[in-house]
Structure formats: C-alpha cells, structure tokens
Amino acid sequence: MTIATIENDTRKEKAEARKAILEAVKHQKRVDEVKAQPKLESLTITIEWRKSRMWGWNPYATGEAITKEGYRLTKWAKASGCGYCKRSTVIADLFNQFLRHKLYDQAVINRLGVEKPYGIRLGESGKNWLSYFEGGIGEDCYSDISKAIGGTWEQIANAKHVDVYQYKEIKK
C-alpha cells in the first residue's frame, strides 16, 4: 500500500465517522422533539367520512387535546386509498402527533415490556428509527394501547358519516 492509499482510507473512515455522528445527533433531536410533546388530560378524535370518486369513503380526522395546563390543541389527519384500515390510520396519526412521548416514558416502557399490545412499535437501540403507534391495523387495538400507556379509550359517538373517540388519562 502506498501512503496516498492509506491517506484516502483514513479520509473515508473519518468521513464515515462524521456522517454517523451527524445521523446520531439528528436522531436524538427527533427523539427530544417527541419527548417534548405536551402532557394531556384528554384527546378527542372526530372522524368525518367524505366520499371520493376514486377511493370511496375517506376519513378526515380532527384531534382536539386538552393539556394538563388547560390549553386546547388541535391537529388534523387524513387517509385515502384502499387495502388497509383508514380509520385506524388517522387514529394512529393523531396518537403520534399527541401521545408519542408516552412511548419514551420509562414507566410505560416497563409496562410494555411485560405485554406490548398490537399496534405499538418500539424503536430498537442501534436502529435509527423512533417508537410509534402503528396505523392501518384496525381500531379495536386502541383500547389495549390506551390502557398500556396509562389511559382509557372509548367511542363516544357514531353517526352516519361521523365517528368520535376519546382518550383520557387515568388520574394517578
């Protein structure tokens, strides 16, 4: 090997190390953003079903959360297409927008270690992905998911084109 080859190998190794560090920092920033989500008292999800010529009935969901400090936050989710449960997709999307921080709470993680309900994906160490609530799997599992993360889940209204669900924190 020549000196130039050794120098090139060293440069490549340093570049790869820098890239790995930057990826780790970026991942940690995303985890910190999730952990900084506000703590909730309740989350009400209203799903309005709208007709699409191509995809049939599609859910447009509004999530209205009440924080522990008494603030009201609102976010939205929608789904289209076919071949999966669109209702659970919008529910999962809103759970991820409001309750994903629960999947980084050590008490919740300890409970999940015993019996993790279907629909929760926990990030593995060494992998560069976050824990999240899974969509497209059916909304029935959200009762077990809510219980596992310290809350209750119930359907509070069901009309022809509107469904309303509510997640509430269990008082400790």
N, C-alpha and C positions, 0 to 999 in steps of 0.2 A: 504494500500500500504506500502510496505517496502521501506527502504532507498535505497536498491540496485535497485529496480524498478524505483524509481524517478531518480536516477543517470543514469540509462540506457536510460530513456526517455529524459533526458537533453542532453545526448551524441548524441542521434538520432536527436534531434532538432538542435543542433549545427552543426552536420554533414550535415543536410539538408540545413541549412543556408549557410554553406561554399560552398556547391555544387551550390546553387542558385547564390551566388556571383561570383563564377568561370564561370558559364554559362553566366551571365550578362557581365562579363569582356570579355569573348570570343566573344560574340555577338557584343559588342562595337568595338572590334578590327576589326571584319569583316566589320562593317559599316564604320569605319575610313579608311580601305583599299579601299573601294568603293569610298568614298568621295575624296580620293587622286588621282583618275584617272586623267590623263592629260586632259585639256580642248582642244576641237578640233575645227578646221576650217571646215574640211570635213571628210567624211568616204566613201570610195568607196568599194563596196562589189561585188566581181566577183564570180559567182557560175558556176562551171564546173560540168556537169552531166556525171556520169560514170555508165556503165552497170554492174549490179551484177546478177549472176545466180539466187540467191535466192530472192533478194528484188527488182529487176527491176532497174530503174534509181535512183541513189543516188546523192545528192548534196555534193560537196566538195567546200567550200567557203573560199575565202581569203578576209580579211578585211584590207584595207590599209588606214590608218588615217594620216592626216596632222594636227599637233598640232598648237595651237596659236603661239607657239615659232618657228614654221617652221620645226620641226622634223617630220620624217616619221616613223610610227609604223606599224607593220604587225602582224596579228594574224589569226588563222585558226579555222574552224568549219566544222563538217560533220554530216550527219544523214543517217540512214538506217532503214529498217523495212517497215511496211505498216500500213495503217489505220489512217494516220494523214498527215498534210501538211509538207513535209520535207523542202521545200523551206523556209517557214516562221520559221521553227525551226532553221535553220542555220543563218537566218537574226537576229532572237531574240538572239541567242548565241553571235553573234558579237556585237549587240547593248549592251548586258550585259557586254561584255568584254571592250567596249569603252565608252558607254554612260550611264551606270547605275548611275553614280554620279548625273545625272540630276534629278533623282527621289528623291534626298535628297536636292535639291536646293529649298529654301523656296518660291521663286517667281514661280517656276514651280509647286510646291505643291499647292500654292494658285490657280493657273490657273486650275489645275486638279480637285480641289475641286468643281469648278463650273460644269465642264463637262469632266469627265475622259473617254478617248477613250478606246474602247475594246482592250485588249492586254497589259494593264498596271496593275500590281498588286502592290499595296502599302502595306508595312508592317504595321501591326496594333500595337499600343503600348500595351505592356503586352505580345505580342506574340513574339516568338524567331525566327522570320524569316525576311528576307530582302525584300525590294522592288525590283521588277524585271520586265523585259519585257517577255511576255509570247510567247512561240513558239507553232507550230502545229495548228495554228488557221487561216491560210490564210494570204498572204502577203498584201492584199488590205488595211488592217487597219494600215499599217506602214506609210501611208501618213498622217492620222489623228494623229498618235502617234508622228511623227516628228514635225508636226505643234504645238502640245501641249507642246513639250519640247523645242520649240524655233528654229526649223529648217525647211528645205524643204526636200522632198523625191521624187525622180524620177527614172524611169527606163531609163537608157541611152543607153543600147544595148540589143539586143535579137537575138541570133543566134540559130542554131540547138541544140547545146549542151552547150551553154554558155549564162548566163544572167548577166547583170551588172546594179547595182543600185547605187545611190549616195545620201547620206545625206549631207546637207550643213547647217551650222549655219547661221541664219539670222543676218545680221550686225545690231548692235544697235546704 
